[in-house]
Amino acid sequence: MRQLQTIRQRLRHSSIFRVFRYLRFYPKEIALNIVFNLLSVVFNLMSFVLIVPVIELFFGLSQPPAVEPVFAFNRSALTEWALYHLYFFKQSAGIWTSLFTFAGAYLLCVLLYDLTRYLGLFFLSPIRNGITRRLRDDIYHKITILPISYFAGHRKGDIISRLSADLADIEWSVVSTLQSLVKDPVNVIVFAATLIFISPRLFLLFLLILPPAVLLIAYIGKSLKRNSVKGQQTMGETMSAYKETLDNLEVIKAYGREQHRQHIFERSNADYSRRMMRVARRREAGSPLSEVMGTVGLGLILVLGGNAVLRGDLQASVFILFVIIFARLIPPVQAIVKAYSSLQKGSASAARIFEILDADERIVEKPDAVMMTGFGDKIEYQNVSFAYDSDDGRQVFVLDHVDLTIPKGRKVAIVGPSGAGKTTLVDLLPRFYDPTDGRILIDGVPIKDMNINSLRCNIGVVSQNCILFNDTVANNIAFGLEGVGMERIREAARIAYADDFIMQLPQGYDTPVGDHGSALSGGQRQRISIARAILRNPPILILDEATSALDAESQQAVQSAIDSLMQDRTSIVIAHRLSTIENADTIIVMDRGRIVESGSHSELMQRGGTYKSLVEMQNYRV
């Protein structure tokens, strides 16, 4: 009983079994597929059964009984009953009419077999494509809700590989086997039952060679799955090499590292090819193996069955029918073996897909989350800590028990050396991450109790890495907003000092910006990002080095626009250029995850601490 429960639990958590759970969305198509597959098996069998009367009657191998036999469902009685009625049909209709009748019946069975087989495939098509579509939708949805920290530990090229190569492998290695999983087992069962009905003794020979074949095929399947897992992982590394090269092509060329990167890619690609070669060889070994086993069984049947015919224990026509059906049993067995091999190969891809779908959603929204409808009082960081797990299992603290209060309408600047935790501190506010310890409140409500979308709608973010989509300038500015008119888009661009250069583009606001905004300069991309935040008009602004990519002239103009925008608005500014935040209401100085100083520019300069040292260091460099 315990072993049965273990098997059920393994099936429930099997990646392949989980792919097949998506079948529940297609009950009608599944039912029609099964019905037409069953009909195709029946018509296929009938086309072979019709061979017996032709052999028996038209070649004079048997004589019909003198008296009409009683119909009974066993081989001898059924054969006698059929021979009696077919003989009198030949006598009454004539030889040519009988031949044309049987030929027409055979042709009809073949046509019906082909028609029902096509209809089975016809209704399988929406199942196959629908499952992969739903998997693709689920993965994309999961990627959008996973925390940003998840992607810090996973190569983006590997994730792209799962969305492309692994899903394609599931479609062709797993979902496409549905036809074989439905039709071929039914073929085997029906044909095997027919063979047992014709001659149980001869069929027993087939069963004698079956166990060793099954064990050998199972061994090949395990090896296939093991190599497929490694192969798909290598494909992820290959795709990562692709993406790294495309993202950093300028650096590669500037440092003359083309050959070095080529070597890295070729090594990964060669490793993938070797593993896929092993997979292909093992997968293709299953079909010849099943055919050899079937041929051995057929040879034994020809020897022993032929001997039975010579002794008069078996009718020649029945023996011929047995041999024909047994020969037709081999292809569906081969198909099942091939489907099993495909399932083992696809299991590796399915496991990689569900690794993403099962990833821990650390940013979880409560079922009864409250909507944030505005911002009225203050933001509070209460004893907030944040840590991540290092490769050796230790917790590395980025923030260490931070307490901070930001009243509404205040401009707060956060400064400090690289790695002090500045960006992490502000990324906790829109819940890109959740604190390891402590809590963050807005107007006295913990942000973990808020609806995530409503929280983020009240926060505008302009990061130092300005992100644009391969779309028009207008759509990038209006990103995240529906039904925004062009006048509002242009007004936001004017405030960000972007309207002038946009109007000089070939198609103005309808100009595509290219992949990652590659058609624009760094300063232009940054101003479009600022215009996006201005159009959103949120009560809380986060600016992470928002002017870092601008030249001196543009920086001064945009800084004036940002200063105007931040009036009567709560702003959190991360800055390395300390001259841009001298007018901040409060300057927070961070070092090693802690707040070491806070106050206005003049107050911090008078204290002569860390902030003054940073200012003097920058002034000295200038």
C-alpha positions as CSV (number, residue, x, y, z in Angstrom):
1,M,0.0,0.0,0.0
2,R,2.9,2.3,0.9
3,Q,4.6,1.6,-2.4
4,L,1.4,2.4,-4.3
5,Q,1.1,5.7,-2.5
6,T,4.8,6.5,-3.4
7,I,4.1,5.7,-7.1
8,R,1.0,8.0,-7.1
9,Q,3.0,10.8,-5.4
10,R,5.8,10.5,-8.0
11,L,3.3,10.7,-10.8
12,R,1.6,13.7,-9.2
13,H,4.9,15.6,-9.1
14,S,6.3,14.2,-12.4
15,S,7.0,17.0,-14.9
16,I,5.4,15.0,-17.8
17,F,2.3,14.3,-15.7
18,R,2.0,18.0,-15.0
19,V,2.2,18.8,-18.7
20,F,-0.7,16.4,-19.3
21,R,-2.7,18.2,-16.6
22,Y,-3.3,20.9,-19.2
23,L,-5.5,18.4,-21.1
24,R,-8.3,19.3,-18.8
25,F,-8.9,22.4,-20.9
26,Y,-9.7,20.3,-24.0
27,P,-12.3,17.7,-23.0
28,K,-14.3,17.9,-26.3
29,E,-11.2,17.6,-28.5
30,I,-9.8,14.7,-26.4
31,A,-13.1,12.8,-26.6
32,L,-13.3,13.3,-30.4
33,N,-9.6,12.3,-30.8
34,I,-10.2,9.1,-28.8
35,V,-13.4,8.2,-30.7
36,F,-11.8,8.6,-34.2
37,N,-8.7,6.8,-33.1
38,L,-10.8,3.8,-31.9
39,L,-12.7,3.9,-35.2
40,S,-9.4,3.9,-37.2
41,V,-8.2,0.9,-35.3
42,V,-11.5,-1.0,-36.0
43,F,-11.4,-0.2,-39.7
44,N,-7.8,-1.1,-39.9
45,L,-8.5,-4.5,-38.4
46,M,-11.5,-5.1,-40.6
47,S,-9.4,-4.5,-43.7
48,F,-7.2,-7.4,-42.7
49,V,-10.0,-9.7,-41.7
50,L,-11.6,-9.4,-45.2
51,I,-8.5,-11.2,-46.6
52,V,-9.6,-14.5,-45.0
53,P,-12.8,-15.1,-47.1
54,V,-10.9,-14.3,-50.3
55,I,-8.2,-16.8,-49.4
56,E,-10.6,-19.4,-48.2
57,L,-13.3,-19.2,-50.9
58,F,-11.7,-17.9,-54.1
59,F,-8.7,-20.1,-53.8
60,G,-10.6,-23.2,-52.6
61,L,-8.6,-23.8,-49.4
62,S,-11.6,-24.7,-47.4
63,Q,-15.0,-26.1,-48.0
64,P,-18.1,-24.6,-46.3
65,P,-20.1,-26.8,-43.8
66,A,-23.1,-28.6,-45.3
67,V,-25.5,-27.3,-42.7
68,E,-25.7,-23.7,-41.4
69,P,-23.7,-23.6,-38.2
70,V,-25.0,-22.0,-35.0
71,F,-23.4,-18.6,-34.4
72,A,-21.1,-18.5,-31.4
73,F,-18.3,-16.1,-30.4
74,N,-15.3,-18.4,-30.7
75,R,-12.8,-18.9,-33.5
76,S,-14.0,-22.2,-34.8
77,A,-17.7,-21.5,-34.7
78,L,-17.3,-17.9,-36.1
79,T,-15.1,-19.2,-39.0
80,E,-17.6,-21.9,-39.9
81,W,-20.5,-19.5,-39.8
82,A,-18.7,-16.9,-42.0
83,L,-17.6,-19.5,-44.5
84,Y,-21.1,-20.9,-44.9
85,H,-22.7,-17.5,-45.6
86,L,-19.9,-16.3,-47.8
87,Y,-20.0,-19.5,-49.9
88,F,-23.7,-19.1,-50.6
89,F,-23.1,-15.4,-51.5
90,K,-20.5,-16.4,-54.0
91,Q,-22.8,-19.0,-55.5
92,S,-25.7,-16.6,-55.8
93,A,-23.9,-13.5,-56.9
94,G,-21.2,-15.1,-59.1
95,I,-17.4,-15.0,-58.9
96,W,-16.9,-11.5,-60.5
97,T,-19.6,-9.8,-58.4
98,S,-18.1,-11.4,-55.3
99,L,-14.6,-10.3,-56.1
100,F,-15.7,-6.7,-56.8
101,T,-17.8,-6.7,-53.6
102,F,-14.9,-7.8,-51.4
103,A,-12.6,-5.5,-53.2
104,G,-15.0,-2.6,-52.6
105,A,-15.5,-3.5,-49.0
106,Y,-11.7,-3.6,-48.5
107,L,-11.3,-0.3,-50.2
108,L,-14.1,1.2,-48.1
109,C,-12.4,0.0,-44.9
110,V,-9.0,1.5,-46.0
111,L,-10.7,4.9,-46.9
112,L,-12.6,4.9,-43.6
113,Y,-9.3,4.1,-41.7
114,D,-7.5,7.0,-43.4
115,L,-10.4,9.4,-42.8
116,T,-10.7,8.5,-39.1
117,R,-7.0,8.6,-38.6
118,Y,-6.9,12.1,-40.2
119,L,-9.8,13.3,-38.0
120,G,-8.0,12.0,-34.9
121,L,-4.9,14.2,-35.9
122,F,-7.3,17.1,-36.8
123,F,-8.6,17.2,-33.3
124,L,-5.2,16.7,-31.7
125,S,-3.8,19.9,-33.3
126,P,-5.6,22.4,-31.1
127,I,-4.6,20.3,-28.1
128,R,-0.9,20.2,-29.0
129,N,-0.8,24.0,-29.8
130,G,-3.1,24.9,-27.0
131,I,-0.9,23.2,-24.3
132,T,2.3,24.9,-25.5
133,R,0.4,28.2,-25.7
134,R,-0.8,27.9,-22.1
135,L,2.6,26.9,-20.9
136,R,4.2,29.9,-22.6
137,D,1.5,32.2,-21.1
138,D,2.1,30.7,-17.6
139,I,5.9,31.1,-17.9
140,Y,5.6,34.7,-19.1
141,H,3.2,35.5,-16.2
142,K,5.5,33.9,-13.7
143,I,8.5,35.8,-15.0
144,T,6.6,39.1,-14.5
145,I,5.7,38.3,-10.9
146,L,9.0,36.8,-9.7
147,P,11.2,39.1,-7.6
148,I,14.1,40.8,-9.2
149,S,16.4,38.9,-6.9
150,Y,15.5,35.6,-8.8
151,F,17.0,36.9,-12.0
152,A,20.2,37.9,-10.2
153,G,21.0,34.2,-9.8
154,H,19.9,33.0,-13.2
155,R,21.3,33.7,-16.6
156,K,18.8,35.5,-18.9
157,G,20.0,33.4,-21.8
158,D,19.1,30.3,-20.0
159,I,15.6,31.6,-19.2
160,I,15.2,32.5,-22.9
161,S,16.3,29.0,-23.8
162,R,13.5,27.6,-21.6
163,L,11.0,29.8,-23.3
164,S,12.1,28.7,-26.8
165,A,14.1,25.5,-27.0
166,D,12.5,23.7,-24.0
167,L,9.0,24.6,-25.0
168,A,9.6,23.5,-28.6
169,D,11.0,20.3,-27.2
170,I,7.9,19.8,-25.1
171,E,5.6,20.4,-28.1
172,W,7.3,17.9,-30.3
173,S,8.7,15.4,-27.8
174,V,5.8,15.3,-25.4
175,V,2.6,16.8,-26.7
176,S,3.0,15.3,-30.2
177,T,3.2,11.8,-28.6
178,L,-0.5,12.2,-27.5
179,Q,-1.6,10.5,-30.8
180,S,0.7,7.6,-30.1
181,L,-0.3,7.4,-26.5
182,V,-4.0,7.1,-27.4
183,K,-4.0,5.3,-30.8
184,D,-1.1,2.9,-30.6
185,P,-1.9,1.3,-27.2
186,V,-5.4,0.7,-28.5
187,N,-4.0,-0.8,-31.7
188,V,-1.8,-3.1,-29.6
189,I,-4.6,-4.1,-27.3
190,V,-7.1,-4.7,-30.2
191,F,-4.6,-6.6,-32.3
192,A,-3.3,-8.6,-29.4
193,A,-6.9,-9.5,-28.4
194,T,-7.5,-10.6,-32.0
195,L,-4.3,-12.7,-32.0
196,I,-5.3,-14.4,-28.7
197,F,-8.7,-15.1,-30.2
198,I,-7.2,-16.7,-33.3
199,S,-4.4,-18.7,-31.5
200,P,-3.5,-18.2,-27.8
201,R,-0.6,-20.7,-28.1
202,L,1.1,-18.7,-30.9
203,F,0.5,-15.4,-29.1
204,L,2.3,-16.8,-26.0
205,L,5.5,-16.9,-28.0
206,F,5.3,-13.1,-28.3
207,L,4.9,-12.7,-24.6
208,L,8.1,-14.7,-23.9
209,I,10.3,-12.2,-25.7
210,L,8.5,-9.1,-24.3
211,P,10.0,-8.7,-20.8
212,P,13.7,-8.5,-21.9
213,A,12.7,-6.0,-24.6
214,V,10.8,-3.8,-22.0
215,L,13.8,-3.9,-19.6
216,L,16.3,-2.9,-22.3
217,I,14.0,-0.1,-23.5
218,A,13.6,1.2,-19.9
219,Y,17.4,1.3,-19.5
220,I,17.7,3.3,-22.8
221,G,15.0,5.7,-21.6
222,K,16.8,6.5,-18.3
223,S,20.0,7.2,-20.2
224,L,18.1,9.3,-22.6
225,K,16.5,11.4,-19.9
226,R,19.9,11.9,-18.1
227,N,21.6,13.1,-21.3
228,S,18.6,15.3,-22.2
229,V,18.8,17.1,-18.9
230,K,22.5,17.9,-19.4
231,G,21.9,18.8,-23.1
232,Q,19.2,21.4,-22.2
233,Q,21.4,22.9,-19.5
234,T,24.1,23.2,-22.1
235,M,21.7,24.9,-24.5
236,G,20.9,27.4,-21.8
237,E,24.6,28.2,-21.5
238,T,24.9,28.5,-25.3
239,M,21.9,31.0,-25.4
240,S,23.5,32.9,-22.5
241,A,26.7,33.2,-24.6
242,Y,24.6,34.5,-27.5
243,K,22.9,37.1,-25.3
244,E,26.1,38.3,-23.6
245,T,27.7,38.8,-27.0
246,L,24.7,40.8,-28.3
247,D,24.5,42.9,-25.2
248,N,28.2,43.7,-25.0
249,L,29.3,43.7,-28.6
250,E,30.9,47.2,-28.4
251,V,33.0,46.2,-25.4
252,I,34.0,42.9,-27.1
253,K,35.1,44.8,-30.2
254,A,36.8,47.6,-28.3
255,Y,39.0,45.2,-26.4
256,G,39.6,42.9,-29.3
257,R,38.1,39.8,-27.6
258,E,36.2,38.5,-30.6
259,Q,38.3,35.3,-30.8
260,H,38.0,34.8,-27.1
261,R,34.2,35.0,-27.1
262,Q,34.1,32.8,-30.2
263,H,36.1,30.2,-28.4
264,I,33.7,30.3,-25.4
265,F,30.7,29.9,-27.7
266,E,32.2,27.2,-29.8
267,R,33.1,25.2,-26.7
268,S,29.5,25.4,-25.4
269,N,28.0,24.7,-28.8
270,A,30.2,21.7,-29.3
271,D,29.3,20.3,-25.9
272,Y,25.6,20.7,-26.7
273,S,26.1,19.0,-30.1
274,R,27.8,16.0,-28.4
275,R,25.1,15.5,-25.9
276,M,22.3,15.8,-28.4
277,M,24.2,13.3,-30.6
278,R,24.1,10.8,-27.6
279,V,20.4,11.6,-27.1
280,A,19.6,11.0,-30.8
281,R,21.5,7.7,-30.9
282,R,19.8,6.3,-27.8
283,R,16.4,7.5,-29.0
284,E,16.8,5.9,-32.4
285,A,18.0,2.7,-30.8
286,G,14.5,1.9,-29.4
287,S,12.7,1.5,-32.7
288,P,15.2,-1.0,-34.3
289,L,15.3,-2.9,-31.0
290,S,11.5,-3.3,-30.9
291,E,11.6,-4.4,-34.6
292,V,14.3,-7.0,-34.0
293,M,12.3,-8.4,-31.1
294,G,9.2,-8.5,-33.2
295,T,11.0,-10.1,-36.1
296,V,12.4,-12.8,-33.7
297,G,8.8,-13.4,-32.5
298,L,7.5,-13.5,-36.1
299,G,10.2,-16.1,-37.0
300,L,9.2,-18.4,-34.2
301,I,5.5,-18.0,-35.1
302,L,6.3,-18.9,-38.8
303,V,8.1,-22.1,-37.7
304,L,5.6,-23.3,-35.1
305,G,2.5,-22.0,-36.8
306,G,3.6,-23.5,-40.1
307,N,4.1,-26.8,-38.3
308,A,0.5,-26.5,-36.9
309,V,-0.9,-26.0,-40.4
310,L,0.9,-29.0,-41.7
311,R,-0.4,-31.1,-38.9
312,G,-4.0,-29.9,-39.6
313,D,-4.3,-28.2,-36.2
314,L,-4.7,-24.7,-37.8
315,Q,-6.4,-23.5,-41.0
316,A,-3.9,-22.0,-43.5
317,S,-6.0,-18.9,-44.0
318,V,-6.3,-18.3,-40.2
319,F,-2.6,-18.7,-39.9
320,I,-2.0,-16.2,-42.7
321,L,-4.3,-13.8,-41.0
322,F,-2.4,-14.3,-37.7
323,V,0.9,-13.6,-39.4
324,I,-0.5,-10.4,-41.1
325,I,-2.0,-9.0,-37.9
326,F,1.2,-9.9,-36.0
327,A,3.2,-8.0,-38.5
328,R,0.9,-5.1,-38.2
329,L,1.4,-5.2,-34.4
330,I,5.0,-4.4,-34.7
331,P,4.6,-0.7,-36.0
332,P,2.4,0.4,-33.1
333,V,4.8,-1.2,-30.7
334,Q,7.6,0.7,-32.3
335,A,5.6,3.9,-32.1
336,I,5.0,3.3,-28.3
337,V,8.7,2.7,-27.8
338,K,9.5,5.9,-29.8
339,A,6.8,7.8,-27.8
340,Y,8.4,6.5,-24.5
341,S,11.8,7.7,-25.7
342,S,10.3,11.1,-26.6
343,L,8.6,11.4,-23.2
344,Q,12.0,10.7,-21.5
345,K,13.7,13.4,-23.6
346,G,10.8,15.8,-23.1
347,S,10.8,15.1,-19.4
348,A,14.1,17.0,-19.1
349,S,12.6,20.1,-20.8
350,A,9.4,19.9,-18.8
351,A,11.5,19.8,-15.5
352,R,13.3,23.0,-16.6
353,I,10.0,24.7,-17.4
354,F,8.4,23.8,-14.1
355,E,11.5,24.9,-12.3
356,I,10.5,28.4,-13.2
357,L,6.8,27.8,-12.6
358,D,7.6,26.4,-9.1
359,A,10.0,29.2,-8.2
360,D,9.3,30.8,-4.9
361,E,7.2,34.0,-5.2
362,R,8.8,35.9,-2.5
363,I,6.8,39.0,-3.3
364,V,3.4,37.6,-2.3
365,E,0.2,39.7,-2.2
366,K,-2.2,39.1,0.6
367,P,-5.7,37.9,-0.4
368,D,-7.3,40.8,1.5
369,A,-4.7,43.4,0.4
370,V,-5.8,47.0,0.7
371,M,-5.7,49.5,-2.1
372,M,-3.4,52.5,-1.9
373,T,-5.5,55.4,-3.1
374,G,-3.0,58.2,-2.3
375,F,-0.3,59.4,0.0
376,G,-1.1,61.6,2.9
377,D,1.4,61.5,5.7
378,K,4.8,59.8,5.7
379,I,7.0,56.8,4.8
380,E,8.6,54.8,7.6
381,Y,11.4,52.3,7.5
382,Q,11.3,50.5,10.9
383,N,14.3,48.4,11.8
384,V,14.7,47.2,8.2
385,S,17.3,44.7,7.2
386,F,18.0,42.9,3.9
387,A,20.3,40.0,3.3
388,Y,21.0,37.5,0.5
389,D,22.4,34.0,0.7
390,S,26.0,33.7,-0.6
391,D,27.3,30.7,-2.5
392,D,28.8,29.2,0.7
393,G,25.4,29.4,2.5
394,R,26.2,32.5,4.6
395,Q,23.8,35.5,4.9
396,V,25.4,38.7,3.5
397,F,23.6,41.8,4.9
398,V,23.1,44.7,2.5
399,L,21.0,46.7,4.9
400,D,21.4,46.4,8.7
401,H,18.6,47.6,10.9
402,V,17.8,50.9,9.1
403,D,15.3,53.3,10.7
404,L,14.1,56.2,8.5
405,T,11.1,58.5,8.3
406,I,10.3,60.5,5.2
407,P,7.4,63.0,5.7
408,K,5.2,63.9,2.8
409,G,6.4,66.6,0.5
410,R,10.1,66.3,1.6
411,K,13.0,65.8,-0.7
412,V,15.3,63.2,0.7
413,A,18.7,62.5,-0.9
414,I,20.6,59.3,-0.2
415,V,24.4,59.3,-0.7
416,G,27.3,57.1,0.1
417,P,30.1,55.0,-1.4
418,S,29.3,52.2,-3.9
419,G,27.9,49.1,-2.1
420,A,26.5,51.1,0.8
421,G,22.9,49.8,0.2
422,K,21.4,53.0,-1.3
423,T,19.6,51.3,-4.3
424,T,18.5,48.4,-2.2
425,L,17.0,50.8,0.3
426,V,14.8,52.5,-2.3
427,D,14.0,49.2,-4.2
428,L,12.3,47.9,-1.0
429,L,9.7,50.7,-1.2
430,P,7.9,49.5,-4.4
431,R,8.5,45.9,-3.2
432,F,11.0,44.9,-5.9
433,Y,12.3,43.0,-2.9
434,D,10.9,42.4,0.6
435,P,13.0,43.1,3.8
436,T,14.6,40.1,5.5
437,D,13.6,41.8,8.8
438,G,11.6,44.9,9.9
439,R,8.9,46.6,7.9
440,I,8.1,49.6,5.7
441,L,4.9,51.6,6.2
442,I,3.1,54.2,4.2
443,D,0.6,56.3,6.2
444,G,0.9,53.8,9.0
445,V,-0.1,50.8,6.7
446,P,2.6,48.1,6.1
447,I,3.3,47.9,2.4
448,K,3.0,44.1,2.6
449,D,-0.7,44.6,3.4
450,M,-1.2,46.7,0.2
451,N,-2.2,45.7,-3.3
452,I,1.1,45.6,-5.2
453,N,-0.2,47.3,-8.3
454,S,-1.9,50.2,-6.4
455,L,1.3,50.6,-4.4
456,R,3.5,50.8,-7.5
457,C,1.0,53.1,-9.3
458,N,1.7,55.7,-6.6
459,I,5.5,55.5,-7.1
460,G,7.4,56.8,-10.1
461,V,10.9,55.4,-10.7
462,V,13.7,56.8,-12.9
463,S,16.8,54.6,-12.6
464,Q,20.3,55.2,-13.7
465,N,19.8,52.4,-16.3
466,C,17.1,53.9,-18.4
467,I,14.9,51.2,-19.9
468,L,13.1,51.7,-23.2
469,F,11.1,49.2,-25.2
470,N,11.4,48.6,-28.9
471,D,8.4,50.9,-29.6
472,T,7.7,54.4,-30.6
473,V,8.8,57.4,-28.5
474,A,5.2,58.2,-27.6
475,N,4.4,54.7,-26.5
476,N,7.5,54.7,-24.3
477,I,6.6,57.9,-22.6
478,A,3.0,56.7,-22.1
479,F,4.1,53.2,-20.9
480,G,1.8,51.9,-18.2
481,L,-1.1,54.4,-18.9
482,E,-4.1,53.8,-21.1
483,G,-5.8,56.4,-23.3
484,V,-3.2,59.1,-22.9
485,G,-3.6,61.9,-25.5
486,M,-0.7,63.3,-27.5
487,E,-0.9,66.7,-25.8
488,R,-0.2,65.2,-22.4
489,I,2.7,63.2,-23.8
490,R,4.2,66.3,-25.4
491,E,3.7,68.3,-22.2
492,A,5.6,65.7,-20.2
493,A,8.3,65.7,-22.8
494,R,8.6,69.5,-22.7
495,I,9.1,69.4,-18.9
496,A,11.8,66.8,-19.4
497,Y,13.4,69.0,-22.1
498,A,12.9,66.2,-24.6
499,D,10.3,67.7,-27.0
500,D,12.8,69.6,-29.1
501,F,15.0,66.6,-30.0
502,I,11.9,64.3,-30.4
503,M,10.4,66.7,-33.0
504,Q,13.7,66.5,-34.9
505,L,13.5,62.7,-35.2
506,P,12.4,61.3,-38.6
507,Q,8.9,60.5,-37.5
508,G,8.7,62.7,-34.4
509,Y,6.8,61.0,-31.6
510,D,6.1,58.0,-33.8
511,T,9.8,57.2,-34.3
512,P,10.7,53.7,-33.2
513,V,13.5,53.9,-30.6
514,G,15.1,50.5,-31.4
515,D,16.0,47.7,-29.1
516,H,16.8,49.1,-25.7
517,G,16.5,52.6,-27.3
518,S,19.6,52.0,-29.4
519,A,18.4,54.6,-32.0
520,L,18.9,57.4,-29.3
521,S,21.8,58.8,-27.4
522,G,22.2,58.1,-23.7
523,G,21.0,61.5,-22.7
524,Q,18.0,61.3,-25.0
525,R,17.0,57.9,-23.5
526,Q,17.3,59.3,-20.0
527,R,15.1,62.3,-20.8
528,I,12.4,60.0,-22.3
529,S,12.5,58.0,-19.0
530,I,12.1,61.2,-17.0
531,A,9.2,62.2,-19.2
532,R,7.6,58.8,-18.5
533,A,7.8,59.5,-14.8
534,I,6.5,63.0,-15.2
535,L,3.4,61.8,-17.2
536,R,2.6,59.2,-14.5
537,N,2.5,62.1,-12.0
538,P,2.9,59.9,-8.9
539,P,2.9,61.3,-5.3
540,I,6.2,59.6,-4.6
541,L,9.2,59.8,-6.8
542,I,12.4,57.7,-6.8
543,L,15.3,59.0,-8.8
544,D,18.3,56.7,-8.9
545,E,21.0,58.8,-10.5
546,A,18.4,60.2,-13.0
547,T,20.8,62.7,-14.6
548,S,23.9,60.5,-14.7
549,A,23.7,60.0,-18.5
550,L,23.3,63.6,-19.4
551,D,25.8,66.0,-20.7
552,A,26.5,69.2,-18.7
553,E,24.0,71.4,-20.7
554,S,21.2,68.8,-20.6
555,Q,21.9,68.0,-17.0
556,Q,21.3,71.5,-15.9
557,A,18.1,71.8,-18.0
558,V,16.7,68.5,-16.8
559,Q,17.7,69.1,-13.2
560,S,15.7,72.3,-13.3
561,A,12.7,70.4,-14.6
562,I,13.1,67.7,-11.9
563,D,13.4,70.4,-9.2
564,S,10.2,71.9,-10.4
565,L,8.5,68.5,-10.6
566,M,9.5,67.7,-7.0
567,Q,7.8,70.7,-5.6
568,D,5.1,69.6,-3.1
569,R,6.0,66.0,-3.9
570,T,7.8,63.3,-1.8
571,S,11.1,62.6,-3.6
572,I,13.9,60.1,-2.8
573,V,17.0,60.8,-4.8
574,I,20.1,58.7,-5.0
575,A,23.0,60.8,-6.1
576,H,26.7,60.4,-6.7
577,R,27.1,64.0,-8.0
578,L,26.6,65.6,-4.6
579,S,26.3,69.1,-6.2
580,T,22.8,68.1,-7.5
581,I,21.3,67.5,-4.0
582,E,22.6,70.4,-2.0
583,N,19.1,71.8,-1.8
584,A,17.6,68.6,-0.5
585,D,15.5,68.8,2.8
586,T,17.4,65.9,4.2
587,I,20.5,64.1,3.1
588,I,21.0,60.5,4.3
589,V,24.5,59.2,4.3
590,M,24.9,55.4,4.2
591,D,27.9,53.2,4.6
592,R,28.0,49.4,4.8
593,G,24.2,49.1,5.0
594,R,23.7,51.6,7.8
595,I,22.7,55.2,8.1
596,V,25.7,57.0,9.5
597,E,24.6,60.6,9.1
598,S,21.5,62.6,8.3
599,G,20.7,66.3,8.0
600,S,20.8,69.2,5.6
601,H,23.8,70.0,3.4
602,S,24.9,72.8,5.7
603,E,24.4,70.7,8.9
604,L,26.4,67.8,7.5
605,M,29.2,70.1,6.3
606,Q,29.5,71.7,9.8
607,R,29.8,68.2,11.4
608,G,32.8,67.4,9.3
609,G,31.9,63.7,9.0
610,T,31.6,61.2,6.1
611,Y,29.5,63.6,4.0
612,K,32.0,66.4,4.1
613,S,34.8,64.0,3.2
614,L,32.7,62.9,0.1
615,V,32.1,66.5,-0.9
616,E,35.7,67.4,-0.6
617,M,36.8,64.3,-2.5
618,Q,34.5,65.2,-5.4
619,N,35.6,68.9,-5.4
620,Y,39.2,67.8,-5.4
621,R,38.6,65.5,-8.4
622,V,36.9,68.4,-10.2
